[in-house]
Amino acid sequence: MDDAPDIEAALVAACFEEIAARGWARLSIPAAARAAGLPLDAARRHIPDRCALLRRFGAMADAFALKDAPAEGLPRDRLFDLVMRRIDFLQAHRAGVIALLRGVPFDPMAAALLAGASLRSMAWLLEASGCGGGPLPLRAAGLLAVWGYTVQAWQKDDSADLSATMAALDRALSRAEQAAGWLSPRRAAETTPDVPFTEQEG
């Protein structure tokens, strides 16, 4: 397997299977690579440590949400769709993600990295949806709270269609809209993307 995206996707999937089975604290990336039949040198090159795994997983979740992002419709509806697409990506690795979320609070470095990466992800979703109504960092922080509430609901949602998760997201967006008013369509003068990312995320 020489294609880098294929190697990364296989290794990420294997790592989250390992997390599901053993927990975040006991994750071994080499063991996950062996279980997936991947060469260790390729695993080391693509995902050398846990921080790299979190960054790569977040970037993959963003790419999944943003691919063919809707260009029509109300910004709120587009944002709802983008957030649920990101949830769908998590759902594909459900057991591992839930185990990760349980273990990360006990790992300060991973928790800080995950918080920062999640904030950047929220900025991307906001810009893709066309939501305006205030400075991007403040809106991203607001959407991060919406995301956290939605993920909590998702962890408890065992329905096939994730109906409880969608209901929680709808409630959280409504509260954010009432509290901050940042779900309004972006004004014409604000059409230039303003995503303050400095980190290369592949």
N, C-alpha and C positions, 0 to 999 in steps of 0.2 A: 504494500500500500504506500505509494509514493506521493499521492496528492495530499498537500498540507491540510486543506479543510476537512477531508475525509479522516485523516489521522486525528485531528483535533476533535472532531465530532465524536469519533469512536472512543477517544480517551476521556472526553468529558462525560459521556454516557457511562463508561466503566467506572469513573471516579464517583459518580453519584450512586451507582449501584453499591459501591464499596461503602459510601457514607450511610446509605440505607441499612446496610448489614452490620456495620461496625461503629457508626457514629463519626461525627466530624473530628473529634480528638484523636481517633485511631486511624484516620485515613492514611493510606500508603499509596502514593501515586505509582511507584514501581509495581506494587502488587496489583493495582488496577490495570496497568499496562499489560502485565503478564496474563491476567485473566481475559483480557480482550485480544490476546495474541499479537500485541504490538511490540515492535523492537524498542528496547529501553533507550537507545540513543535518540530515537525519534521522539519518544515521550519526554525525555530530558530537554530536547531542543524546543519543543512546542509548549509544554506546560511544566516548567521546572519546579514549581512549588505551589503551595496552597493559594497564595495571593494571586499568582498567575491564573490558577483555576477559577477563582472568583471573578477576576476581570474578564476572562474569556467567556465564562458562562453568562455574565451580564451582557457582554457585547453580542453574543448569540441570541439572547432573549430580545434585545433591542432590534437586531436585524430581522428576526422573525416577526416582530410587531410592525416594523416600518416597511417591510417589503410590500409593494403594491398598496401602500396606504391610501385610503379613500381621499379623493380630492373634492368630492361633492358632499352636500349636506351641511347641517348645522355643526359648528365647531364642537359643541357638547356631545353630539352624536358621534362625531369622528373620534373624539377623545375617549369616549366610552368603548368604541370598537378597538382602539389601539391598546388600551389598558387590558381589555379582555384577551386580545391576541397575546399579550405578554403573559397573562395568566395561563393561557393555553400552552405556552412553551413550558412553564413551570409544571403544568399538569403532566406533561410527557415524562417528567423526572420526579413525580410527586413524592414518593417515599424518601428519596434522597434529599430533596429540598426541605421537607418537613424536618428530617433529622438534622440538616444543616442549620435551620432556624432555631432548633432547640440547643445546638451546641455553640453557635456563634457568640451568644452573650457571655460565655466563659472564655472567650478568646478576644481580648481587647483589640489586637492588631487587625484581626479579620473583621471585627465589628465596625471599626473605624473605616476600613477600606470599603466594606459593603455599604455603609451609610453614604460615603462620598460618591461611589459609583451609582448608587440608586438615585441620588440627587441629579447627577448628570443625565441619567436615563429619563427622569421625569421632564427635564428641560427639552430633550429631544421629542418626547411625546407631545408636549405642549406646542412646540413649534410645528410639528407635523400636523397637528389638529387645527392650527390657525387660531387658537385661543389667544386673545389679547387681554387688556385690562390692567396693566401694571407692569412693574419691573420683572423681568424674567426670573431672577433669583428668588424673589418673594413668591411668585406663582409656582415655581418648581418646589419650593418648600411646602406650599399648600398642597400640591399634588402628591408629594411624598407622604403627607399625612393620609390622604385619600388612599394611596397605594397600601400603606401599612394596615389601614382598617380593612381594606379589601382582602389582603393576604391573610389576615387573621380569620376572616369569614371563610376563605377558601380552604384553610387547613381543617375546618370542621365540616366542610361540604362534601358529602359522599354521593351526591346526586350525579346521574349520568350527564345531565346538561348544565351542571354548575349553576342552577337557577338561584340558589341561595347566595352564591358569590355575586352574580349579576345584580340581584336585589340590593346587596350591601353596597356595591359600587354605585348604583343609582342613588341610594340614600346619601352616600358620602359626597358625591358630586353635587347633589342638590344643596346640602349643607354648605359646601364650599362656595357654591354660586351665591347663596344668600349672604354668607359672611363676608366674602371678599369681592364678589362681582367680577372674577377674572375669567369667566367662561364666555364673555361676549366676543363677537367676531372682531378680529384684528382690524384696525383702521388702515386705510390705504397707505398712509404714510409709514406704517409699521410693517411693511411686507418684507423687508430685508431680514433674513435669518439672523438671530442673535443668540447663537449657542456658544457659550464661553468655554469651550473644551480645549484644553491644552494637552490632554493625555491621548496618545495613540492607542486605540483599542482594537486595532486590527479590522 
